[in-house]
Amino acid sequence: MASKMELDIEELMQKIKLINEDVRYKGGRFALRKAAQVVATDAVRMSKAVDDPDTPEDISKNVAIRWNGRLFKASNGYQMGFRVGILGGAQTPSARPKKKRGKYTLSELGELSGKGKDNPGGDTFYWRFVNFGTKNIQSKHFFEPALKNNTSRATAEFVTQFEKALDRAIRKKFRQR
């Protein structure tokens, strides 16, 4: 399968040279989004398996795909990417308290109560406790396997979708002549 994928990528590189940057970016973003959706779909499926159905919050409804504009800007447009994550799951404290001893409360660590209540699945800040575990809770990994198990499928989806976008752009370019 690796040799087939290498051939597909070489064909893509030849087609990329025929079109301008704007079309590459548009087709690339579309293809990357489709590849990210493969991972997100599996993350939703796996999060439903570990989430507690008795609670009103639902981790699977908070799985989100976001454009990584920081990567794109930092690389001057040479790198594109999408992030797959959980809404409300990566909150950082604005200023870490200076306690040397004792336990921190969630609000002191940046988990403000009610902050994620407007998310589709509710306030699921606890998803990382489920995924990574704590000293009192055994981990139930669902997010990393979603990526690891779907890397080849996501790559194949990207190649397929990007090739379709390039073919459309090339046909359009030659029709205009």
N, C-alpha and C positions, 0 to 999 in steps of 0.2 A: 504494500500500500504506500510505503514511503516513496518508492520510485515513481509511482503514478502521480503523487502529490507534487513531487519535484518537477515533473514534466508540466503539470498544470501551472505551476508558479512561473516556470520559464516562458510558457506561452503568454501568461498574463503580462510579464515584463515586456515582451515584444509589443503587445497591444497598448500598454501604457504609454509607450514612446510616441504613439500616433495621435494622442489627444492632449488637450491643454490642461492646466492645473485645476481650473474651476470644476471641470467635469470629473477629474480624478478625485477631488475632495468630496464632491456630492456623492459619487458612486461608492467611494471608500467609506464615508460615514454610513450610508445605507447598508453596505455589506457588514460593517462592524456592528451596527445595531442588530442586524439579523443574527450574527454570531453570538452577541451578548444575550439575545433572547433565548438561544438554545441553553445557555448556562442558567439563566434566570428561571426558565421553565422547570428545570430539574431542581433548582434551589427551592422553588415553591412546593414541588412535590415532596421533597425531603423534609422541608420545614413543617408541612402538615403532619408528617409521621411523628415528629418529636414534640409538637406543641400540645399543650393541655387543652382539650376541648371544653373543659368546664369553666374556663376563664373567658371574659368578654373580649380580650385582646387576641389578635390573630397575626402571628409572625408572617405567615404566607402572604397576607394582603399587603404587607409593608416591603416586600421585595421590590426593588426599584432599579432601573437602568438610567444612568446619567452620563451625559457627554463630559469628557474630561478636558475642559477648556484650558486648564492650567498646563497640562502636558502639551497641548497644541501651541499655546502661546510661548511657552518656555523653549520649544524646539523651533520657533519661527515657522510653524506650519509644516514641519517635516514629519512629525509623529502625530497620529490620531489615536484616540482611544475612548472606550466607554468603560464606566465603572458599574459593577453590579454590587448592590449592597442592601442593607436593611434601613429603612427610614427611621430616623431618630436613634440610630445605633452607634453613632460615632461622635457623641457630644464631648467636648473637652471643657474643663473648668476655665473660667476667665482668669482667675488668680488662685493658685493653690494655697490653701491655708498653711500656716507655719506651725502646726502642731508637731511636737516631737514625739509625744506619746499619746496613746489612746486611739480610739477608732474614729474614723471619719464618717460623717453621715452622707447620704447620697447627694444632698443638696450642696454639701461642701466639696464634693468631687465633681460637680457639674451636672448631676442628674437632677434637674429641677422637676418637682412633681407637677404633673399636668402639662409639661412642655410638649409632649408628642401626642396629646389627646386628639388633635385634629388629623392625624394620619389615618389612612383608610382602615388599618388594622388596629388602631388604638395606640396607646403608649407602650411600645414593646422594647424599651431600653434593656430589658432583661435577656434579650436574645443571645447576647454574648456569654451570659452566665450559663445558659443552656448549651451553647455551642462549645465553649472552651472549658466550662466547669469552674468550680471554686474549690476551696479546701473542704467544703461540706457537701458539694454537689458534684456528682460524676458527670463528666462531659458527654454530650450526645452530638458528636460532630455531624453537621448536615450541610454546612456551607462550603467547606474545603472540598469534600468529595464531589459536590456539584460541579466544581471547576475541573478537578482532576479526572473525573470519569467522562467528561464531555470535551476535553481539549481537542481530540481529533475530529469529533463531530462539528465543533465550533469552527475549527480551521477549514474543514471541508465546506461548511456553509458559507464562510467568508469567500473562499475561492470561487464557489459557484455563483454567489450573488454579485461579486465584483466583476467576474467575467461577463455575466449578463449585462451589467451596467456599462461595461466597456464596449461590448458589442452594440448596444443601443446607441452609445455616443459615436462610435465609428460609422454606423449606418447613417446617423443623422448628419455627420460631418460630410460624408460623400454625397448625400442627397442635396445638400446645400450648394454643391459645386456645379 
